[in-house]
């Protein structure tokens, strides 16, 4: 199953901007809204993931990982 690699999303964001800057670009009033997405405390929608990819100038597919390899069948 494909899942969103939040650690990779955070790593890519940190290379380009602060948490506060990303939160502002996404329209959050405080950094907490984006922080909750990046840490997995809130689910990230496909639309929000697309916005993050656009801001970071990376293909949205860069955020996905196939977790089937990490599970025993």
mmJSON file of the N, C-alpha and C atoms, coordinates in Angstrom:
{"data_MODEL":{"atom_site":{
"group_PDB":["ATOM","ATOM","ATOM","ATOM","ATOM","ATOM","ATOM","ATOM","ATOM","ATOM","ATOM","ATOM","ATOM","ATOM","ATOM","ATOM","ATOM","ATOM","ATOM","ATOM","ATOM","ATOM","ATOM","ATOM","ATOM","ATOM","ATOM","ATOM","ATOM","ATOM","ATOM","ATOM","ATOM","ATOM","ATOM","ATOM","ATOM","ATOM","ATOM","ATOM","ATOM","ATOM","ATOM","ATOM","ATOM","ATOM","ATOM","ATOM","ATOM","ATOM","ATOM","ATOM","ATOM","ATOM","ATOM","ATOM","ATOM","ATOM","ATOM","ATOM","ATOM","ATOM","ATOM","ATOM","ATOM","ATOM","ATOM","ATOM","ATOM","ATOM","ATOM","ATOM","ATOM","ATOM","ATOM","ATOM","ATOM","ATOM","ATOM","ATOM","ATOM","ATOM","ATOM","ATOM","ATOM","ATOM","ATOM","ATOM","ATOM","ATOM","ATOM","ATOM","ATOM","ATOM","ATOM","ATOM","ATOM","ATOM","ATOM","ATOM","ATOM","ATOM","ATOM","ATOM","ATOM","ATOM","ATOM","ATOM","ATOM","ATOM","ATOM","ATOM","ATOM","ATOM","ATOM","ATOM","ATOM","ATOM","ATOM","ATOM","ATOM","ATOM","ATOM","ATOM","ATOM","ATOM","ATOM","ATOM","ATOM","ATOM","ATOM","ATOM","ATOM","ATOM","ATOM","ATOM","ATOM","ATOM","ATOM","ATOM","ATOM","ATOM","ATOM","ATOM","ATOM","ATOM","ATOM","ATOM","ATOM","ATOM","ATOM","ATOM","ATOM","ATOM","ATOM","ATOM","ATOM","ATOM","ATOM","ATOM","ATOM","ATOM","ATOM","ATOM","ATOM","ATOM","ATOM","ATOM","ATOM","ATOM","ATOM","ATOM","ATOM","ATOM","ATOM","ATOM","ATOM","ATOM","ATOM","ATOM","ATOM","ATOM","ATOM","ATOM","ATOM","ATOM","ATOM","ATOM","ATOM","ATOM","ATOM","ATOM","ATOM","ATOM","ATOM","ATOM","ATOM","ATOM","ATOM","ATOM","ATOM","ATOM","ATOM","ATOM","ATOM","ATOM","ATOM","ATOM","ATOM","ATOM","ATOM","ATOM","ATOM","ATOM","ATOM","ATOM","ATOM","ATOM","ATOM"],
"id":[1,2,3,4,5,6,7,8,9,10,11,12,13,14,15,16,17,18,19,20,21,22,23,24,25,26,27,28,29,30,31,32,33,34,35,36,37,38,39,40,41,42,43,44,45,46,47,48,49,50,51,52,53,54,55,56,57,58,59,60,61,62,63,64,65,66,67,68,69,70,71,72,73,74,75,76,77,78,79,80,81,82,83,84,85,86,87,88,89,90,91,92,93,94,95,96,97,98,99,100,101,102,103,104,105,106,107,108,109,110,111,112,113,114,115,116,117,118,119,120,121,122,123,124,125,126,127,128,129,130,131,132,133,134,135,136,137,138,139,140,141,142,143,144,145,146,147,148,149,150,151,152,153,154,155,156,157,158,159,160,161,162,163,164,165,166,167,168,169,170,171,172,173,174,175,176,177,178,179,180,181,182,183,184,185,186,187,188,189,190,191,192,193,194,195,196,197,198,199,200,201,202,203,204,205,206,207,208,209,210,211,212,213,214,215,216,217,218,219],
"type_symbol":["N","C","C","N","C","C","N","C","C","N","C","C","N","C","C","N","C","C","N","C","C","N","C","C","N","C","C","N","C","C","N","C","C","N","C","C","N","C","C","N","C","C","N","C","C","N","C","C","N","C","C","N","C","C","N","C","C","N","C","C","N","C","C","N","C","C","N","C","C","N","C","C","N","C","C","N","C","C","N","C","C","N","C","C","N","C","C","N","C","C","N","C","C","N","C","C","N","C","C","N","C","C","N","C","C","N","C","C","N","C","C","N","C","C","N","C","C","N","C","C","N","C","C","N","C","C","N","C","C","N","C","C","N","C","C","N","C","C","N","C","C","N","C","C","N","C","C","N","C","C","N","C","C","N","C","C","N","C","C","N","C","C","N","C","C","N","C","C","N","C","C","N","C","C","N","C","C","N","C","C","N","C","C","N","C","C","N","C","C","N","C","C","N","C","C","N","C","C","N","C","C","N","C","C","N","C","C","N","C","C","N","C","C","N","C","C","N","C","C"],
"label_atom_id":["N","CA","C","N","CA","C","N","CA","C","N","CA","C","N","CA","C","N","CA","C","N","CA","C","N","CA","C","N","CA","C","N","CA","C","N","CA","C","N","CA","C","N","CA","C","N","CA","C","N","CA","C","N","CA","C","N","CA","C","N","CA","C","N","CA","C","N","CA","C","N","CA","C","N","CA","C","N","CA","C","N","CA","C","N","CA","C","N","CA","C","N","CA","C","N","CA","C","N","CA","C","N","CA","C","N","CA","C","N","CA","C","N","CA","C","N","CA","C","N","CA","C","N","CA","C","N","CA","C","N","CA","C","N","CA","C","N","CA","C","N","CA","C","N","CA","C","N","CA","C","N","CA","C","N","CA","C","N","CA","C","N","CA","C","N","CA","C","N","CA","C","N","CA","C","N","CA","C","N","CA","C","N","CA","C","N","CA","C","N","CA","C","N","CA","C","N","CA","C","N","CA","C","N","CA","C","N","CA","C","N","CA","C","N","CA","C","N","CA","C","N","CA","C","N","CA","C","N","CA","C","N","CA","C","N","CA","C","N","CA","C","N","CA","C","N","CA","C","N","CA","C","N","CA","C"],
"label_alt_id":[null,null,null,null,null,null,null,null,null,null,null,null,null,null,null,null,null,null,null,null,null,null,null,null,null,null,null,null,null,null,null,null,null,null,null,null,null,null,null,null,null,null,null,null,null,null,null,null,null,null,null,null,null,null,null,null,null,null,null,null,null,null,null,null,null,null,null,null,null,null,null,null,null,null,null,null,null,null,null,null,null,null,null,null,null,null,null,null,null,null,null,null,null,null,null,null,null,null,null,null,null,null,null,null,null,null,null,null,null,null,null,null,null,null,null,null,null,null,null,null,null,null,null,null,null,null,null,null,null,null,null,null,null,null,null,null,null,null,null,null,null,null,null,null,null,null,null,null,null,null,null,null,null,null,null,null,null,null,null,null,null,null,null,null,null,null,null,null,null,null,null,null,null,null,null,null,null,null,null,null,null,null,null,null,null,null,null,null,null,null,null,null,null,null,null,null,null,null,null,null,null,null,null,null,null,null,null,null,null,null,null,null,null,null,null,null,null,null,null],
"label_comp_id":["UNK","UNK","UNK","UNK","UNK","UNK","UNK","UNK","UNK","UNK","UNK","UNK","UNK","UNK","UNK","UNK","UNK","UNK","UNK","UNK","UNK","UNK","UNK","UNK","UNK","UNK","UNK","UNK","UNK","UNK","UNK","UNK","UNK","UNK","UNK","UNK","UNK","UNK","UNK","UNK","UNK","UNK","UNK","UNK","UNK","UNK","UNK","UNK","UNK","UNK","UNK","UNK","UNK","UNK","UNK","UNK","UNK","UNK","UNK","UNK","UNK","UNK","UNK","UNK","UNK","UNK","UNK","UNK","UNK","UNK","UNK","UNK","UNK","UNK","UNK","UNK","UNK","UNK","UNK","UNK","UNK","UNK","UNK","UNK","UNK","UNK","UNK","UNK","UNK","UNK","UNK","UNK","UNK","UNK","UNK","UNK","UNK","UNK","UNK","UNK","UNK","UNK","UNK","UNK","UNK","UNK","UNK","UNK","UNK","UNK","UNK","UNK","UNK","UNK","UNK","UNK","UNK","UNK","UNK","UNK","UNK","UNK","UNK","UNK","UNK","UNK","UNK","UNK","UNK","UNK","UNK","UNK","UNK","UNK","UNK","UNK","UNK","UNK","UNK","UNK","UNK","UNK","UNK","UNK","UNK","UNK","UNK","UNK","UNK","UNK","UNK","UNK","UNK","UNK","UNK","UNK","UNK","UNK","UNK","UNK","UNK","UNK","UNK","UNK","UNK","UNK","UNK","UNK","UNK","UNK","UNK","UNK","UNK","UNK","UNK","UNK","UNK","UNK","UNK","UNK","UNK","UNK","UNK","UNK","UNK","UNK","UNK","UNK","UNK","UNK","UNK","UNK","UNK","UNK","UNK","UNK","UNK","UNK","UNK","UNK","UNK","UNK","UNK","UNK","UNK","UNK","UNK","UNK","UNK","UNK","UNK","UNK","UNK","UNK","UNK","UNK","UNK","UNK","UNK"],
"label_asym_id":["A","A","A","A","A","A","A","A","A","A","A","A","A","A","A","A","A","A","A","A","A","A","A","A","A","A","A","A","A","A","A","A","A","A","A","A","A","A","A","A","A","A","A","A","A","A","A","A","A","A","A","A","A","A","A","A","A","A","A","A","A","A","A","A","A","A","A","A","A","A","A","A","A","A","A","A","A","A","A","A","A","A","A","A","A","A","A","A","A","A","A","A","A","A","A","A","A","A","A","A","A","A","A","A","A","A","A","A","A","A","A","A","A","A","A","A","A","A","A","A","A","A","A","A","A","A","A","A","A","A","A","A","A","A","A","A","A","A","A","A","A","A","A","A","A","A","A","A","A","A","A","A","A","A","A","A","A","A","A","A","A","A","A","A","A","A","A","A","A","A","A","A","A","A","A","A","A","A","A","A","A","A","A","A","A","A","A","A","A","A","A","A","A","A","A","A","A","A","A","A","A","A","A","A","A","A","A","A","A","A","A","A","A","A","A","A","A","A","A"],
"label_entity_id":["1","1","1","1","1","1","1","1","1","1","1","1","1","1","1","1","1","1","1","1","1","1","1","1","1","1","1","1","1","1","1","1","1","1","1","1","1","1","1","1","1","1","1","1","1","1","1","1","1","1","1","1","1","1","1","1","1","1","1","1","1","1","1","1","1","1","1","1","1","1","1","1","1","1","1","1","1","1","1","1","1","1","1","1","1","1","1","1","1","1","1","1","1","1","1","1","1","1","1","1","1","1","1","1","1","1","1","1","1","1","1","1","1","1","1","1","1","1","1","1","1","1","1","1","1","1","1","1","1","1","1","1","1","1","1","1","1","1","1","1","1","1","1","1","1","1","1","1","1","1","1","1","1","1","1","1","1","1","1","1","1","1","1","1","1","1","1","1","1","1","1","1","1","1","1","1","1","1","1","1","1","1","1","1","1","1","1","1","1","1","1","1","1","1","1","1","1","1","1","1","1","1","1","1","1","1","1","1","1","1","1","1","1","1","1","1","1","1","1"],
"label_seq_id":[1,1,1,2,2,2,3,3,3,4,4,4,5,5,5,6,6,6,7,7,7,8,8,8,9,9,9,10,10,10,11,11,11,12,12,12,13,13,13,14,14,14,15,15,15,16,16,16,17,17,17,18,18,18,19,19,19,20,20,20,21,21,21,22,22,22,23,23,23,24,24,24,25,25,25,26,26,26,27,27,27,28,28,28,29,29,29,30,30,30,31,31,31,32,32,32,33,33,33,34,34,34,35,35,35,36,36,36,37,37,37,38,38,38,39,39,39,40,40,40,41,41,41,42,42,42,43,43,43,44,44,44,45,45,45,46,46,46,47,47,47,48,48,48,49,49,49,50,50,50,51,51,51,52,52,52,53,53,53,54,54,54,55,55,55,56,56,56,57,57,57,58,58,58,59,59,59,60,60,60,61,61,61,62,62,62,63,63,63,64,64,64,65,65,65,66,66,66,67,67,67,68,68,68,69,69,69,70,70,70,71,71,71,72,72,72,73,73,73],
"pdbx_PDB_ins_code":[null,null,null,null,null,null,null,null,null,null,null,null,null,null,null,null,null,null,null,null,null,null,null,null,null,null,null,null,null,null,null,null,null,null,null,null,null,null,null,null,null,null,null,null,null,null,null,null,null,null,null,null,null,null,null,null,null,null,null,null,null,null,null,null,null,null,null,null,null,null,null,null,null,null,null,null,null,null,null,null,null,null,null,null,null,null,null,null,null,null,null,null,null,null,null,null,null,null,null,null,null,null,null,null,null,null,null,null,null,null,null,null,null,null,null,null,null,null,null,null,null,null,null,null,null,null,null,null,null,null,null,null,null,null,null,null,null,null,null,null,null,null,null,null,null,null,null,null,null,null,null,null,null,null,null,null,null,null,null,null,null,null,null,null,null,null,null,null,null,null,null,null,null,null,null,null,null,null,null,null,null,null,null,null,null,null,null,null,null,null,null,null,null,null,null,null,null,null,null,null,null,null,null,null,null,null,null,null,null,null,null,null,null,null,null,null,null,null,null],
"Cartn_x":[0.84,0.0,0.893,0.485,1.224,0.801,1.78,1.51,2.357,1.98,2.732,3.904,5.086,6.304,6.454,5.942,5.953,7.368,8.25,9.638,10.315,10.04,10.61,10.021,8.717,8.063,8.705,8.952,9.59,11.015,11.747,13.134,13.202,12.315,12.283,11.911,10.949,10.532,11.655,12.366,13.431,14.586,14.79,15.837,15.512,14.217,13.794,13.233,12.589,11.93,11.621,11.286,10.927,9.488,9.154,7.79,6.834,7.264,6.443,6.179,7.211,7.06,6.084,6.212,5.317,3.888,3.719,2.383,1.744,2.51,2.009,1.619,2.446,2.16,0.88,0.567,-0.627,-1.858,-1.66,-2.786,-3.143,-2.282,-2.537,-2.232,-3.007,-2.789,-1.608,-1.244,-0.096,0.593,1.813,2.534,1.923,1.08,0.536,-0.24,-1.023,-1.825,-0.973,0.085,0.962,1.786,2.217,2.997,2.227,0.919,0.105,0.039,0.034,0.041,1.378,2.442,3.789,4.17,3.585,3.903,2.907,1.86,0.885,-0.225,-0.272,-1.345,-2.673,-2.618,-3.801,-3.549,-4.613,-4.471,-4.324,-3.455,-3.238,-4.091,-4.833,-5.68,-4.827,-5.368,-4.68,-4.492,-5.495,-5.412,-4.291,-4.185,-3.13,-1.761,-1.665,-0.407,0.03,-0.925,-0.615,-0.117,-0.706,-0.258,1.163,1.447,2.794,3.804,3.472,4.365,4.618,3.57,3.712,4.622,4.423,5.241,6.706,6.932,8.303,8.899,8.068,8.512,9.059,8.282,8.628,7.381,7.544,6.376,5.693,4.384,3.641,4.047,4.448,4.853,6.091,6.861,8.039,7.666,6.415,5.99,5.487,5.342,4.771,5.839,5.531,6.406,5.529,6.058,5.339,5.719,4.784,5.091,4.884,4.572,4.405,5.723,6.843,8.135,8.497,7.844,8.182,7.259,6.288,5.35,5.575,5.353,5.432,4.112,4.147,2.909,2.55],
"Cartn_y":[-1.17,0.0,1.245,2.23,3.484,4.339,4.906,5.832,7.085,8.136,9.389,9.302,9.578,9.572,10.955,11.108,12.408,12.863,11.909,12.277,12.897,12.338,12.885,14.267,14.416,15.703,16.765,16.416,17.354,17.685,16.664,16.866,17.804,17.602,18.47,19.902,20.033,21.365,22.083,21.374,21.996,22.493,21.864,22.318,23.677,24.001,25.212,26.308,25.93,26.956,26.443,27.364,27.031,26.538,25.961,25.525,26.72,27.844,29.051,29.541,29.497,29.94,29.036,27.719,26.79,26.987,27.129,27.341,28.583,29.63,30.889,30.717,30.045,29.833,29.015,28.154,27.324,27.991,29.171,29.922,29.64,28.939,28.692,29.945,30.176,31.327,31.146,29.89,29.577,28.34,28.082,26.911,25.577,25.59,24.334,23.527,24.188,23.478,22.612,23.194,22.42,21.414,21.807,20.905,19.602,19.714,18.528,17.631,18.214,17.417,16.702,17.447,16.926,15.832,15.878,14.885,13.731,13.804,12.729,12.823,13.906,14.082,14.398,14.96,15.203,14.548,14.034,13.417,14.508,14.249,15.203,14.787,15.733,15.448,15.446,14.86,14.852,16.28,17.112,18.504,19.245,19.037,19.69,19.154,17.857,17.267,17.859,18.07,18.687,20.113,20.86,22.237,22.245,21.331,21.235,20.917,19.972,19.604,20.802,21.553,22.726,23.777,24.029,25.009,24.576,23.29,22.777,22.482,22.621,22.404,20.992,20.009,18.603,17.874,16.776,15.991,15.404,15.363,14.833,13.388,12.669,11.271,11.131,12.205,12.159,11.888,12.141,11.975,10.569,9.726,8.405,7.338,6.365,5.217,3.969,2.891,1.623,0.857,0.741,0.094,-1.418,-1.998,-3.458,-4.168,-3.528,-4.142,-4.256,-3.458,-3.472,-4.376,-5.035,-5.897,-7.344,-8.232,-9.668,-10.124,-10.893,-11.411,-12.754],
"Cartn_z":[0.0,0.0,0.0,-0.741,-0.75,0.437,1.101,2.198,1.999,2.702,2.629,3.603,3.105,3.916,4.548,5.758,6.43,6.778,7.071,7.377,6.159,4.993,3.766,3.477,3.715,3.503,4.392,5.638,6.579,6.141,5.723,5.289,4.087,3.117,1.939,2.314,3.222,3.651,4.377,5.269,6.057,5.189,4.03,3.118,2.503,2.446,1.736,2.63,3.734,4.542,5.936,6.795,8.169,8.233,9.359,9.624,9.55,10.09,10.076,8.649,7.812,6.423,5.662,5.839,5.15,5.634,6.933,7.49,6.894,6.786,6.223,4.755,3.979,2.557,2.343,3.316,3.211,3.815,4.412,4.94,6.388,7.099,8.52,9.328,10.376,11.245,12.181,12.426,13.273,12.708,13.13,12.624,13.046,14.074,14.6,13.56,12.725,11.729,10.822,10.284,9.405,10.202,11.386,12.237,12.479,12.745,12.982,11.749,10.567,9.335,9.173,9.364,9.137,10.144,11.322,12.342,12.384,11.563,11.505,12.536,13.292,14.27,13.587,12.393,11.563,10.215,9.609,8.286,7.231,6.279,5.196,3.998,3.474,2.314,1.047,0.01,-1.282,-1.792,-1.574,-2.003,-1.274,0.027,0.803,0.406,0.165,-0.261,-1.6,-2.492,-3.788,-3.601,-2.676,-2.407,-1.853,-0.94,-0.363,-1.459,-2.332,-3.435,-4.352,-4.624,-5.489,-4.833,-3.563,-2.845,-2.809,-2.589,-2.513,-3.893,-4.932,-6.315,-6.527,-6.041,-6.245,-6.739,-7.464,-7.866,-6.631,-6.64,-5.493,-5.201,-6.222,-6.039,-5.15,-4.999,-4.117,-2.666,-2.297,-0.912,-0.591,-1.603,-1.373,-1.226,-0.382,-0.172,-0.19,-0.746,-0.783,0.474,1.403,2.676,2.661,1.527,1.437,1.735,1.401,1.613,3.085,3.929,5.348,6.159,5.507,6.205,5.808,6.751,6.44,5.858,4.789,4.16,4.722],
"occupancy":[1.0,1.0,1.0,1.0,1.0,1.0,1.0,1.0,1.0,1.0,1.0,1.0,1.0,1.0,1.0,1.0,1.0,1.0,1.0,1.0,1.0,1.0,1.0,1.0,1.0,1.0,1.0,1.0,1.0,1.0,1.0,1.0,1.0,1.0,1.0,1.0,1.0,1.0,1.0,1.0,1.0,1.0,1.0,1.0,1.0,1.0,1.0,1.0,1.0,1.0,1.0,1.0,1.0,1.0,1.0,1.0,1.0,1.0,1.0,1.0,1.0,1.0,1.0,1.0,1.0,1.0,1.0,1.0,1.0,1.0,1.0,1.0,1.0,1.0,1.0,1.0,1.0,1.0,1.0,1.0,1.0,1.0,1.0,1.0,1.0,1.0,1.0,1.0,1.0,1.0,1.0,1.0,1.0,1.0,1.0,1.0,1.0,1.0,1.0,1.0,1.0,1.0,1.0,1.0,1.0,1.0,1.0,1.0,1.0,1.0,1.0,1.0,1.0,1.0,1.0,1.0,1.0,1.0,1.0,1.0,1.0,1.0,1.0,1.0,1.0,1.0,1.0,1.0,1.0,1.0,1.0,1.0,1.0,1.0,1.0,1.0,1.0,1.0,1.0,1.0,1.0,1.0,1.0,1.0,1.0,1.0,1.0,1.0,1.0,1.0,1.0,1.0,1.0,1.0,1.0,1.0,1.0,1.0,1.0,1.0,1.0,1.0,1.0,1.0,1.0,1.0,1.0,1.0,1.0,1.0,1.0,1.0,1.0,1.0,1.0,1.0,1.0,1.0,1.0,1.0,1.0,1.0,1.0,1.0,1.0,1.0,1.0,1.0,1.0,1.0,1.0,1.0,1.0,1.0,1.0,1.0,1.0,1.0,1.0,1.0,1.0,1.0,1.0,1.0,1.0,1.0,1.0,1.0,1.0,1.0,1.0,1.0,1.0,1.0,1.0,1.0,1.0,1.0,1.0],
"B_iso_or_equiv":[0.0,0.0,0.0,0.0,0.0,0.0,0.0,0.0,0.0,0.0,0.0,0.0,0.0,0.0,0.0,0.0,0.0,0.0,0.0,0.0,0.0,0.0,0.0,0.0,0.0,0.0,0.0,0.0,0.0,0.0,0.0,0.0,0.0,0.0,0.0,0.0,0.0,0.0,0.0,0.0,0.0,0.0,0.0,0.0,0.0,0.0,0.0,0.0,0.0,0.0,0.0,0.0,0.0,0.0,0.0,0.0,0.0,0.0,0.0,0.0,0.0,0.0,0.0,0.0,0.0,0.0,0.0,0.0,0.0,0.0,0.0,0.0,0.0,0.0,0.0,0.0,0.0,0.0,0.0,0.0,0.0,0.0,0.0,0.0,0.0,0.0,0.0,0.0,0.0,0.0,0.0,0.0,0.0,0.0,0.0,0.0,0.0,0.0,0.0,0.0,0.0,0.0,0.0,0.0,0.0,0.0,0.0,0.0,0.0,0.0,0.0,0.0,0.0,0.0,0.0,0.0,0.0,0.0,0.0,0.0,0.0,0.0,0.0,0.0,0.0,0.0,0.0,0.0,0.0,0.0,0.0,0.0,0.0,0.0,0.0,0.0,0.0,0.0,0.0,0.0,0.0,0.0,0.0,0.0,0.0,0.0,0.0,0.0,0.0,0.0,0.0,0.0,0.0,0.0,0.0,0.0,0.0,0.0,0.0,0.0,0.0,0.0,0.0,0.0,0.0,0.0,0.0,0.0,0.0,0.0,0.0,0.0,0.0,0.0,0.0,0.0,0.0,0.0,0.0,0.0,0.0,0.0,0.0,0.0,0.0,0.0,0.0,0.0,0.0,0.0,0.0,0.0,0.0,0.0,0.0,0.0,0.0,0.0,0.0,0.0,0.0,0.0,0.0,0.0,0.0,0.0,0.0,0.0,0.0,0.0,0.0,0.0,0.0,0.0,0.0,0.0,0.0,0.0,0.0],
"pdbx_formal_charge":[null,null,null,null,null,null,null,null,null,null,null,null,null,null,null,null,null,null,null,null,null,null,null,null,null,null,null,null,null,null,null,null,null,null,null,null,null,null,null,null,null,null,null,null,null,null,null,null,null,null,null,null,null,null,null,null,null,null,null,null,null,null,null,null,null,null,null,null,null,null,null,null,null,null,null,null,null,null,null,null,null,null,null,null,null,null,null,null,null,null,null,null,null,null,null,null,null,null,null,null,null,null,null,null,null,null,null,null,null,null,null,null,null,null,null,null,null,null,null,null,null,null,null,null,null,null,null,null,null,null,null,null,null,null,null,null,null,null,null,null,null,null,null,null,null,null,null,null,null,null,null,null,null,null,null,null,null,null,null,null,null,null,null,null,null,null,null,null,null,null,null,null,null,null,null,null,null,null,null,null,null,null,null,null,null,null,null,null,null,null,null,null,null,null,null,null,null,null,null,null,null,null,null,null,null,null,null,null,null,null,null,null,null,null,null,null,null,null,null],
"auth_seq_id":[1,1,1,2,2,2,3,3,3,4,4,4,5,5,5,6,6,6,7,7,7,8,8,8,9,9,9,10,10,10,11,11,11,12,12,12,13,13,13,14,14,14,15,15,15,16,16,16,17,17,17,18,18,18,19,19,19,20,20,20,21,21,21,22,22,22,23,23,23,24,24,24,25,25,25,26,26,26,27,27,27,28,28,28,29,29,29,30,30,30,31,31,31,32,32,32,33,33,33,34,34,34,35,35,35,36,36,36,37,37,37,38,38,38,39,39,39,40,40,40,41,41,41,42,42,42,43,43,43,44,44,44,45,45,45,46,46,46,47,47,47,48,48,48,49,49,49,50,50,50,51,51,51,52,52,52,53,53,53,54,54,54,55,55,55,56,56,56,57,57,57,58,58,58,59,59,59,60,60,60,61,61,61,62,62,62,63,63,63,64,64,64,65,65,65,66,66,66,67,67,67,68,68,68,69,69,69,70,70,70,71,71,71,72,72,72,73,73,73],
"auth_comp_id":["UNK","UNK","UNK","UNK","UNK","UNK","UNK","UNK","UNK","UNK","UNK","UNK","UNK","UNK","UNK","UNK","UNK","UNK","UNK","UNK","UNK","UNK","UNK","UNK","UNK","UNK","UNK","UNK","UNK","UNK","UNK","UNK","UNK","UNK","UNK","UNK","UNK","UNK","UNK","UNK","UNK","UNK","UNK","UNK","UNK","UNK","UNK","UNK","UNK","UNK","UNK","UNK","UNK","UNK","UNK","UNK","UNK","UNK","UNK","UNK","UNK","UNK","UNK","UNK","UNK","UNK","UNK","UNK","UNK","UNK","UNK","UNK","UNK","UNK","UNK","UNK","UNK","UNK","UNK","UNK","UNK","UNK","UNK","UNK","UNK","UNK","UNK","UNK","UNK","UNK","UNK","UNK","UNK","UNK","UNK","UNK","UNK","UNK","UNK","UNK","UNK","UNK","UNK","UNK","UNK","UNK","UNK","UNK","UNK","UNK","UNK","UNK","UNK","UNK","UNK","UNK","UNK","UNK","UNK","UNK","UNK","UNK","UNK","UNK","UNK","UNK","UNK","UNK","UNK","UNK","UNK","UNK","UNK","UNK","UNK","UNK","UNK","UNK","UNK","UNK","UNK","UNK","UNK","UNK","UNK","UNK","UNK","UNK","UNK","UNK","UNK","UNK","UNK","UNK","UNK","UNK","UNK","UNK","UNK","UNK","UNK","UNK","UNK","UNK","UNK","UNK","UNK","UNK","UNK","UNK","UNK","UNK","UNK","UNK","UNK","UNK","UNK","UNK","UNK","UNK","UNK","UNK","UNK","UNK","UNK","UNK","UNK","UNK","UNK","UNK","UNK","UNK","UNK","UNK","UNK","UNK","UNK","UNK","UNK","UNK","UNK","UNK","UNK","UNK","UNK","UNK","UNK","UNK","UNK","UNK","UNK","UNK","UNK","UNK","UNK","UNK","UNK","UNK","UNK"],
"auth_asym_id":["A","A","A","A","A","A","A","A","A","A","A","A","A","A","A","A","A","A","A","A","A","A","A","A","A","A","A","A","A","A","A","A","A","A","A","A","A","A","A","A","A","A","A","A","A","A","A","A","A","A","A","A","A","A","A","A","A","A","A","A","A","A","A","A","A","A","A","A","A","A","A","A","A","A","A","A","A","A","A","A","A","A","A","A","A","A","A","A","A","A","A","A","A","A","A","A","A","A","A","A","A","A","A","A","A","A","A","A","A","A","A","A","A","A","A","A","A","A","A","A","A","A","A","A","A","A","A","A","A","A","A","A","A","A","A","A","A","A","A","A","A","A","A","A","A","A","A","A","A","A","A","A","A","A","A","A","A","A","A","A","A","A","A","A","A","A","A","A","A","A","A","A","A","A","A","A","A","A","A","A","A","A","A","A","A","A","A","A","A","A","A","A","A","A","A","A","A","A","A","A","A","A","A","A","A","A","A","A","A","A","A","A","A","A","A","A","A","A","A"],
"auth_atom_id":["N","CA","C","N","CA","C","N","CA","C","N","CA","C","N","CA","C","N","CA","C","N","CA","C","N","CA","C","N","CA","C","N","CA","C","N","CA","C","N","CA","C","N","CA","C","N","CA","C","N","CA","C","N","CA","C","N","CA","C","N","CA","C","N","CA","C","N","CA","C","N","CA","C","N","CA","C","N","CA","C","N","CA","C","N","CA","C","N","CA","C","N","CA","C","N","CA","C","N","CA","C","N","CA","C","N","CA","C","N","CA","C","N","CA","C","N","CA","C","N","CA","C","N","CA","C","N","CA","C","N","CA","C","N","CA","C","N","CA","C","N","CA","C","N","CA","C","N","CA","C","N","CA","C","N","CA","C","N","CA","C","N","CA","C","N","CA","C","N","CA","C","N","CA","C","N","CA","C","N","CA","C","N","CA","C","N","CA","C","N","CA","C","N","CA","C","N","CA","C","N","CA","C","N","CA","C","N","CA","C","N","CA","C","N","CA","C","N","CA","C","N","CA","C","N","CA","C","N","CA","C","N","CA","C","N","CA","C","N","CA","C","N","CA","C","N","CA","C","N","CA","C","N","CA","C"],
"pdbx_PDB_model_num":[1,1,1,1,1,1,1,1,1,1,1,1,1,1,1,1,1,1,1,1,1,1,1,1,1,1,1,1,1,1,1,1,1,1,1,1,1,1,1,1,1,1,1,1,1,1,1,1,1,1,1,1,1,1,1,1,1,1,1,1,1,1,1,1,1,1,1,1,1,1,1,1,1,1,1,1,1,1,1,1,1,1,1,1,1,1,1,1,1,1,1,1,1,1,1,1,1,1,1,1,1,1,1,1,1,1,1,1,1,1,1,1,1,1,1,1,1,1,1,1,1,1,1,1,1,1,1,1,1,1,1,1,1,1,1,1,1,1,1,1,1,1,1,1,1,1,1,1,1,1,1,1,1,1,1,1,1,1,1,1,1,1,1,1,1,1,1,1,1,1,1,1,1,1,1,1,1,1,1,1,1,1,1,1,1,1,1,1,1,1,1,1,1,1,1,1,1,1,1,1,1,1,1,1,1,1,1,1,1,1,1,1,1,1,1,1,1,1,1]
}}}
